[in-house]
Amino acid sequence: MDLAEYLRSKELSQDDFAKQLGVTQGLVWQWLSARTRITAERALEIEAATAGAVSRHELRPDVFGQPPRKKAEAA
């Protein structure tokens, strides 16, 4: 799930999510509009804040690679 989908599914505003992370709403908007790349450190924070619904692998595959395959997918 990407970050925009997550915010919609949880009915979270950019401002509310920004407050959870301790950043500005403007920075969240920049991430969503792809004007600013999410840092690797922030990707980890977003993954934790979303309980893994938005993974670091999806946010920064260039840093974290592809997500590990689940057992059902491996079979």
Secondary structure, 3 states (H helix, E strand, C coil): CCHHHHHHHCCCCHHHHHHHHCCCHHHHHHHHCCCCCCCHHHHHHHHHHCCCCCCHHHHCHHHHCCCCCCHHHHC
